Amino acid sequence: MSAPSNQKRDDLLTALALTELSVYYEQAHPELANRAWQLAADRLIEYALV
């Protein structure tokens, strides 16, 4: 895989992890969950996936 492909894959995996964190902490820590969701969305928008 080329470096840009690796970066894209890493960004998508990061977005997935941030989304999972957002769902997991939604009740316990809404502010953290919201920030994680926003970071995930930012990564996905970068690749026009949202």
C-alpha positions in Angstrom: 0.0 0.0 0.0 1.2 3.5 -0.7 1.6 6.1 2.0 -1.6 8.1 1.0 -3.6 4.8 1.1 -2.2 4.0 4.5 -3.1 7.4 5.7 -6.6 7.1 4.4 -7.0 3.7 6.0 -5.6 5.0 9.3 -8.0 8.0 9.2 -11.0 5.7 8.6 -10.0 3.4 11.4 -9.6 6.4 13.7 -13.0 7.6 12.7 -14.5 4.2 13.5 -12.8 4.1 16.9 -14.0 7.6 17.8 -17.5 6.7 16.8 -17.4 3.6 19.0 -16.1 5.7 21.9 -18.9 8.2 21.3 -21.6 5.6 21.5 -20.0 3.9 24.5 -19.7 7.1 26.6 -22.9 8.7 25.4 -24.6 8.3 28.8 -21.6 8.4 31.1 -19.8 11.4 29.7 -21.9 13.3 27.1 -19.3 16.0 26.5 -16.6 13.5 25.7 -19.0 11.5 23.5 -19.9 14.6 21.6 -16.3 15.6 21.0 -15.4 12.1 19.8 -18.3 12.2 17.4 -17.3 15.6 16.1 -13.7 14.4 15.5 -15.0 11.3 13.7 -17.2 13.3 11.5 -14.4 15.7 10.6 -12.3 12.7 9.4 -15.2 11.3 7.4 -16.0 14.7 5.8 -12.4 14.9 4.7 -13.0 11.9 2.5 -16.6 13.0 1.5 -18.1 10.0 3.3 -20.7 11.9 5.3 
